[in-house]
């Protein structure tokens, strides 16, 4: 499996693109790299993992590793958008999203296209930015 990590928006929107057949060493390397980015972040990251070019053949050990991932519970992970139309990937994502936890999970969603995932992340980023920015609208009524 090959993967590429790049910032779509520096220190805010991270894209991880994966392709090929996933082996356990590959998955462990990818997971460690993703964790490095999350640990090094100064703020919250909106993360897209594009699995659309990954082989449909996922071995049971990799399925278990995927189902037990905790990246979406990392304190610096605000959104985890997963791209892929493989049935197995959707099932894994559903397991991850529904897994009970004591931490506050990131918003997680599965998309069939990178464009959908990026639009979702940018929309959430915009809403978060608007909520964090003090309003310039006065609470005082105006006389018309």
C-alpha positions as CSV (number, residue, x, y, z in Angstrom):
1,X,0.0,0.0,0.0
2,X,1.2,3.5,-0.8
3,X,0.0,6.6,0.9
4,X,0.5,10.3,0.7
5,X,-0.1,12.9,3.4
6,X,-0.6,16.5,2.4
7,X,-2.1,19.7,3.9
8,X,-5.1,21.0,1.8
9,X,-5.1,23.9,4.2
10,X,-2.0,24.3,6.3
11,X,-2.4,23.0,9.9
12,X,-6.1,22.7,9.5
13,X,-7.3,20.3,6.6
14,X,-5.2,17.1,6.2
15,X,-5.6,14.7,3.3
16,X,-4.3,11.2,3.5
17,X,-4.6,9.3,0.2
18,X,-4.1,5.5,0.2
19,X,-3.9,3.1,-2.6
20,X,-3.2,-0.6,-3.4
21,X,-3.3,-3.7,-1.2
22,X,-3.2,-3.0,2.6
23,X,-0.7,-5.1,4.6
24,X,-0.4,-4.9,8.3
25,X,3.1,-3.2,8.2
26,X,1.6,-0.7,5.8
27,X,-1.4,0.0,8.0
28,X,0.8,0.4,11.1
29,X,3.1,2.8,9.2
30,X,0.1,4.8,8.0
31,X,-1.5,4.9,11.5
32,X,1.8,6.1,13.0
33,X,2.1,8.8,10.4
34,X,-1.4,10.0,11.0
35,X,-0.8,10.0,14.7
36,X,2.3,12.1,14.3
37,X,0.3,14.8,12.4
38,X,-2.4,14.8,15.1
39,X,0.1,14.9,17.9
40,X,2.1,17.8,16.3
41,X,-1.0,19.9,15.6
42,X,-1.4,23.2,17.4
43,X,-5.2,23.1,17.1
44,X,-7.9,20.9,15.7
45,X,-7.4,19.1,12.5
46,X,-10.1,18.2,9.9
47,X,-8.8,14.9,8.4
48,X,-9.8,13.2,5.2
49,X,-8.7,9.6,4.6
50,X,-9.2,8.7,1.0
51,X,-9.4,4.9,0.7
52,X,-11.1,4.9,-2.7
53,X,-8.0,3.4,-4.5
54,X,-7.4,0.7,-1.9
55,X,-8.0,-2.9,-2.8
56,X,-11.4,-4.4,-1.6
57,X,-9.4,-7.4,-0.2
58,X,-8.9,-6.5,3.5
59,X,-7.5,-9.4,5.7
60,X,-9.1,-10.2,9.0
61,X,-6.2,-8.8,11.0
62,X,-6.4,-5.5,9.1
63,X,-10.1,-5.4,9.5
64,X,-9.7,-5.8,13.3
65,X,-7.0,-3.1,13.3
66,X,-9.3,-0.7,11.4
67,X,-12.2,-1.4,13.6
68,X,-10.1,-0.7,16.7
69,X,-8.6,2.6,15.5
70,X,-8.8,5.5,17.9
71,X,-7.7,8.4,15.7
72,X,-11.2,9.9,15.7
73,X,-10.9,10.1,19.5
74,X,-7.7,12.1,19.4
75,X,-8.1,15.5,21.1
76,X,-6.8,17.3,18.0
77,X,-9.1,15.5,15.5
78,X,-12.2,17.5,14.9
79,X,-13.5,15.7,11.8
80,X,-12.6,12.3,10.3
81,X,-14.0,12.1,6.8
82,X,-13.4,8.7,5.1
83,X,-13.7,8.3,1.4
84,X,-14.4,5.0,-0.3
85,X,-17.2,3.0,-1.7
86,X,-16.1,-0.4,-0.6
87,X,-18.7,-2.2,1.4
88,X,-16.1,-3.4,3.9
89,X,-14.9,0.1,4.5
90,X,-18.4,1.3,5.1
91,X,-19.0,-1.5,7.6
92,X,-15.7,-0.7,9.4
93,X,-16.6,3.0,9.6
94,X,-20.0,2.2,11.0
95,X,-18.4,0.0,13.7
96,X,-15.9,2.8,14.6
97,X,-18.6,5.5,14.7
98,X,-20.9,3.5,16.9
99,X,-18.2,2.2,19.3
100,X,-18.9,3.4,22.9
101,X,-16.1,5.5,24.3
102,X,-15.3,7.8,27.2
103,X,-13.7,10.5,25.1
104,X,-15.4,13.0,22.8
105,X,-15.2,11.6,19.3
106,X,-14.6,13.6,16.2
107,X,-17.4,14.0,13.7
108,X,-17.0,11.0,11.5
109,X,-18.6,10.4,8.1
110,X,-18.1,8.1,5.1
111,X,-18.3,9.6,1.6
112,X,-18.2,8.1,-1.9
113,X,-16.0,11.0,-3.3
114,X,-13.2,13.2,-2.3
115,X,-15.1,16.2,-3.3
116,X,-18.0,15.3,-0.9
117,X,-15.6,14.8,2.0
118,X,-13.7,18.0,1.3
119,X,-17.0,20.0,1.1
120,X,-18.1,18.5,4.4
121,X,-14.8,19.3,6.1
122,X,-14.7,22.9,4.8
123,X,-18.3,23.4,5.8
124,X,-17.6,22.3,9.4
125,X,-14.4,24.4,9.4
126,X,-16.4,27.4,8.4
127,X,-19.1,26.9,11.0
128,X,-16.5,26.3,13.7
129,X,-14.7,29.5,12.6
130,X,-17.9,31.5,12.7
131,X,-18.8,30.2,16.2
132,X,-15.3,31.1,17.4
133,X,-15.4,34.6,16.0
134,X,-17.1,37.2,18.2
135,X,-20.1,38.6,16.5
136,X,-20.0,42.3,15.6
137,X,-23.8,42.5,15.8
138,X,-25.0,44.6,18.7
139,X,-27.5,43.3,21.1
140,X,-29.1,46.7,21.4
141,X,-32.3,47.3,19.4
142,X,-32.1,49.9,16.6
143,X,-34.6,52.6,16.1
144,X,-36.0,52.5,12.6
